[in-house]
């Protein structure tokens, strides 16, 4: 009886020491908490094994139904989603920055679309609905007056800017963002 208790205590001590060593060498990450749970379950089985009085067959338990292995295995798809989110955030920030810079140049656009490659290099810029801003000579403030709001698409040449203004914007974008002039579209 004493030999049984002695081997039981040794088994618990060995399980705890192995668990501590594994936790110390384990890198930080998402999987660390799962490994800690497995170590805890193993230590618990070492403690309660004399109470149960028989060997526990772990192969009869289906662990996969408790863990969603697809989320653990598919880290590449999460990385792809992260990359796409970074690209979208970059495109939005650059779009807002271009809107502000052309506003400083005296033009206004409510639609700036940017295309980027895999390394977030700008490959194409499309600036739509460009109009010239009117400035008040006394206060130097931007004034816009809304007389009528219509919903729909309307082709009207009076709101479009001249070709010389388009060239000014294309040259400005080319100089500041190093995008090929052929890839810059101003409408």
C-alpha positions as CSV (number, residue, x, y, z in Angstrom):
1,X,0.0,0.0,0.0
2,X,2.8,2.4,0.9
3,X,4.6,1.6,-2.4
4,X,1.4,2.5,-4.3
5,X,1.0,5.9,-2.5
6,X,4.7,6.5,-3.1
7,X,4.5,5.9,-6.9
8,X,1.2,7.9,-7.0
9,X,2.9,10.9,-5.4
10,X,5.9,10.6,-7.7
11,X,3.6,10.5,-10.7
12,X,1.9,13.7,-9.5
13,X,5.2,15.5,-8.9
14,X,6.6,14.4,-12.3
15,X,3.4,15.6,-14.1
16,X,3.6,19.0,-12.3
17,X,7.3,19.4,-13.1
18,X,6.8,18.4,-16.8
19,X,3.9,20.8,-17.0
20,X,5.9,23.7,-15.6
21,X,8.8,23.1,-17.9
22,X,6.5,22.9,-21.0
23,X,4.8,26.1,-19.9
24,X,8.2,27.9,-19.5
25,X,9.5,26.9,-23.0
26,X,6.1,27.5,-24.7
27,X,6.1,30.7,-26.8
28,X,3.3,33.3,-26.2
29,X,0.4,32.9,-28.6
30,X,-3.2,31.8,-29.1
31,X,-2.5,28.1,-28.6
32,X,-0.8,28.5,-25.2
33,X,-4.0,28.5,-23.3
34,X,-5.1,25.2,-25.0
35,X,-1.8,23.6,-24.1
36,X,-2.2,24.8,-20.5
37,X,-5.6,23.1,-20.3
38,X,-4.2,19.9,-21.6
39,X,-1.4,20.0,-19.1
40,X,-4.0,20.7,-16.3
41,X,-6.2,17.8,-17.4
42,X,-3.2,15.4,-17.5
43,X,-2.2,16.5,-13.9
44,X,-5.8,16.1,-12.8
45,X,-5.8,12.5,-14.2
46,X,-2.6,11.8,-12.4
47,X,-4.2,13.0,-9.1
48,X,-7.5,11.1,-9.5
49,X,-6.1,7.9,-11.1
50,X,-6.1,5.9,-7.7
51,X,-9.6,7.0,-7.0
52,X,-10.9,5.7,-10.3
53,X,-8.9,2.5,-9.8
54,X,-8.6,1.7,-13.5
55,X,-6.7,3.0,-16.5
56,X,-8.5,5.6,-18.5
57,X,-8.7,5.0,-22.2
58,X,-8.2,8.5,-23.8
59,X,-8.8,7.2,-27.3
60,X,-12.4,6.7,-26.6
61,X,-12.9,10.4,-26.2
62,X,-13.2,12.5,-29.4
63,X,-11.4,15.7,-28.7
64,X,-12.0,17.1,-32.2
65,X,-15.7,17.6,-31.5
66,X,-14.7,20.0,-28.7
67,X,-12.1,22.0,-30.6
68,X,-12.8,23.7,-33.9
69,X,-9.6,22.6,-35.7
70,X,-10.4,24.5,-38.9
71,X,-9.8,27.8,-37.0
72,X,-6.4,26.5,-35.7
73,X,-5.3,25.2,-39.1
74,X,-6.5,28.0,-41.3
75,X,-4.2,30.7,-40.0
76,X,-3.3,31.6,-43.5
77,X,-6.8,32.7,-44.3
78,X,-6.8,34.9,-41.2
79,X,-3.5,36.4,-42.4
80,X,-5.1,37.1,-45.9
81,X,-8.1,38.8,-44.2
82,X,-5.7,40.9,-42.2
83,X,-3.8,41.9,-45.3
84,X,-7.0,42.8,-47.1
85,X,-8.1,44.9,-44.1
86,X,-4.7,46.7,-44.1
87,X,-5.0,47.4,-47.8
88,X,-8.6,48.8,-47.4
89,X,-7.5,51.0,-44.5
90,X,-4.5,52.3,-46.5
91,X,-6.8,53.0,-49.5
92,X,-9.3,54.9,-47.3
93,X,-6.6,57.0,-45.6
94,X,-4.9,57.8,-48.9
95,X,-8.3,58.7,-50.4
96,X,-9.0,61.1,-47.5
97,X,-5.5,62.6,-47.8
98,X,-5.8,63.2,-51.5
99,X,-9.2,64.9,-51.0
100,X,-7.7,67.2,-48.4
101,X,-4.7,68.0,-50.6
102,X,-6.7,68.8,-53.7
103,X,-9.0,70.9,-51.5
104,X,-5.9,72.9,-50.5
105,X,-5.2,73.4,-54.2
106,X,-8.7,74.9,-54.7
107,X,-10.6,71.9,-56.0
108,X,-13.2,69.6,-54.4
109,X,-14.1,65.9,-55.1
110,X,-16.3,63.7,-53.1
111,X,-15.1,60.5,-54.8
112,X,-11.4,59.4,-54.9
113,X,-10.8,55.7,-55.7
114,X,-7.4,54.1,-55.3
115,X,-6.1,50.8,-56.5
116,X,-3.1,49.2,-54.9
117,X,-0.9,46.2,-55.6
118,X,0.0,43.5,-53.1
119,X,2.6,45.7,-51.4
120,X,0.3,48.7,-51.0
121,X,1.9,50.6,-53.9
122,X,-0.6,52.9,-55.6
123,X,-1.2,51.7,-59.1
124,X,-4.2,53.8,-60.1
125,X,-6.1,56.9,-58.8
126,X,-9.5,57.9,-60.1
127,X,-10.9,61.3,-59.0
128,X,-14.5,61.9,-59.9
129,X,-17.0,64.8,-59.5
130,X,-14.2,67.4,-59.4
131,X,-15.3,71.0,-59.1
132,X,-13.5,74.3,-58.4
133,X,-14.0,75.8,-55.0
134,X,-15.1,79.4,-54.6
135,X,-13.2,81.6,-52.1
136,X,-14.4,84.7,-50.4
137,X,-11.9,87.4,-50.8
138,X,-12.6,89.0,-47.4
139,X,-12.5,86.0,-45.2
140,X,-10.7,83.5,-47.4
141,X,-13.2,80.8,-46.5
142,X,-14.6,78.1,-48.6
143,X,-18.3,78.8,-49.5
144,X,-20.7,76.4,-50.9
145,X,-24.4,77.1,-51.4
146,X,-26.9,74.3,-51.9
147,X,-30.0,75.6,-53.8
148,X,-31.6,72.3,-54.7
149,X,-30.8,68.6,-54.1
150,X,-31.8,66.1,-56.8
151,X,-31.4,62.4,-56.5
152,X,-30.2,60.6,-59.6
153,X,-27.4,60.8,-62.2
154,X,-27.2,63.9,-64.2
155,X,-24.7,64.7,-66.9
156,X,-24.2,68.4,-66.8
157,X,-21.2,70.2,-68.3
158,X,-21.4,73.3,-66.1
159,X,-20.0,71.5,-63.0
160,X,-17.1,69.9,-64.8
161,X,-13.7,71.5,-64.6
162,X,-11.6,72.5,-67.6
163,X,-8.9,70.4,-69.2
164,X,-6.2,72.7,-67.9
165,X,-7.5,72.2,-64.3
166,X,-7.4,68.4,-64.9
167,X,-3.8,68.7,-66.0
168,X,-2.9,70.7,-62.9
169,X,-4.4,68.0,-60.7
170,X,-2.8,65.2,-62.6
171,X,0.7,66.8,-62.3
172,X,0.0,67.6,-58.6
173,X,-0.9,63.9,-57.9
174,X,2.1,62.7,-60.0
175,X,4.5,64.9,-58.1
176,X,3.2,64.1,-54.6
177,X,2.4,60.4,-54.9
178,X,4.8,59.3,-57.7
179,X,1.9,57.6,-59.6
180,X,2.3,57.4,-63.4
181,X,0.3,60.1,-65.2
182,X,-1.4,57.5,-67.3
183,X,-2.8,55.9,-64.2
184,X,-4.4,59.1,-62.9
185,X,-7.9,59.8,-64.1
186,X,-9.6,63.1,-63.3
187,X,-13.3,63.5,-64.2
